[in-house]
Amino acid sequence: MIGRLNHVAIAVPDLAAASAQYRDALGAKVGEPQAEPDHGVTVVFVELPNTKIEFLEPLGEGSPIQGFLDKSPLGGIHHLCYEVDDIIVARDHLVKEGARVLGSGEPKIGAHGKPVLFLHPKDFNGTLIELEQA
């Protein structure tokens, strides 16, 4: 059901510093910051030959990333994102299998302009999973 790894998301306390480190030290192609108010984050994508890294910085009051950074002030891996062909079919299958979908259970539009859902980390070995419709 899941397709390719779309990205690995890393919560960071300083988006500009993380972007500069990957651009300058690692020579990576780093995109521009993109505010995602519906998700409470500002994101930057780092393009790699086989996937992407997504840096997440808190945006606004009550950002879920701020809670993560309160527990891990230096940042760290926040979630993995996998592509699926049909997000509704994937959601319904996962719910039938006992997985919990976070939020209302209805897809939201993510940073790539495509529908996304998040799955509870307790159902996936302690890892928050994002599904994005390919």
C-alpha positions in Angstrom: 0.0 0.0 0.0 2.7 2.5 0.9 4.9 3.9 -1.9 8.1 5.6 -1.8 9.5 7.6 1.1 8.6 11.2 0.4 10.6 12.8 3.2 12.0 12.6 6.6 10.9 15.5 8.8 13.3 17.1 11.4 12.1 19.5 14.0 14.6 22.4 14.4 14.8 25.3 16.8 16.3 27.5 14.1 15.2 27.1 10.5 17.8 29.4 9.1 20.7 27.8 10.9 19.6 24.3 9.9 19.2 25.4 6.3 22.6 27.0 6.2 24.3 23.9 7.7 22.9 21.6 5.0 23.5 24.1 2.2 27.0 25.2 3.3 28.5 22.1 5.0 26.8 19.4 3.1 26.3 21.1 -0.2 22.6 20.3 -0.4 20.0 22.1 -2.5 17.8 23.9 0.1 14.5 25.5 -0.7 12.9 28.7 0.6 11.0 28.8 3.9 7.3 28.1 3.4 4.7 29.0 6.1 2.0 26.4 6.7 -0.3 28.0 9.2 -2.9 25.2 9.1 -0.2 22.9 10.4 1.5 25.4 12.8 4.9 25.2 11.1 7.3 26.9 8.7 9.0 24.3 6.5 12.1 24.1 4.3 12.7 21.2 2.0 16.2 19.9 1.3 16.3 18.1 -2.0 18.2 14.8 -2.2 18.7 12.5 -5.2 16.3 9.9 -3.7 14.1 11.8 -1.3 13.8 15.0 0.7 14.5 16.3 4.2 11.8 18.6 5.7 12.9 21.0 8.4 10.0 22.1 10.7 10.1 25.2 12.8 7.2 26.3 15.1 4.8 28.8 13.6 2.4 30.6 15.9 0.9 29.8 19.3 0.2 26.1 20.0 2.4 24.8 17.3 2.8 21.0 17.7 6.5 21.4 16.9 7.0 23.7 19.9 5.9 20.9 22.1 8.4 18.5 20.4 11.2 21.1 20.9 10.3 21.7 24.5 11.0 18.0 25.1 14.0 17.9 22.7 15.5 21.4 22.6 18.1 20.6 19.9 15.5 19.1 17.6 15.3 15.7 16.0 13.4 13.4 13.7 9.8 14.3 13.9 8.1 12.0 11.4 8.4 9.9 8.2 6.2 10.6 5.2 5.2 7.9 2.8 3.3 8.3 -0.5 0.1 6.4 -1.1 -1.9 6.3 -4.4 -5.3 7.0 -2.7 -5.3 8.5 0.8 -8.9 7.7 1.5 -8.5 4.0 0.6 -5.3 3.9 2.7 -7.0 5.6 5.6 -9.9 3.2 5.5 -7.7 0.2 5.3 -5.5 1.4 8.2 -8.5 2.2 10.4 -9.9 -1.3 9.7 -6.5 -2.7 10.8 -6.7 -0.8 14.0 -4.5 2.2 13.3 -5.4 5.6 14.7 -5.6 8.6 12.4 -4.8 11.9 14.2 -7.1 14.9 14.1 -10.5 14.6 12.5 -9.4 11.7 10.3 -10.0 13.9 7.2 -7.1 14.7 5.0 -5.6 18.3 5.1 -3.6 19.9 2.4 0.1 19.6 3.2 3.2 21.6 2.2 3.3 20.0 -1.3 -0.3 21.0 -2.0 -1.5 17.4 -1.7 -3.8 15.7 0.9 -2.0 14.3 4.0 -2.9 12.4 7.1 -0.9 11.5 10.2 -1.0 8.2 12.0 -0.5 7.8 15.8 3.1 6.9 16.7 2.0 4.4 19.3 0.6 2.3 16.4 3.9 2.4 14.4 6.8 1.6 16.7 6.9 5.0 18.3 7.2 6.8 14.9 4.8 9.5 13.7 3.8 8.6 10.2 2.5 11.0 7.6 0.8 9.7 4.5 0.7 11.9 1.4 -1.4 11.2 -1.7 1.0 10.8 -4.6 
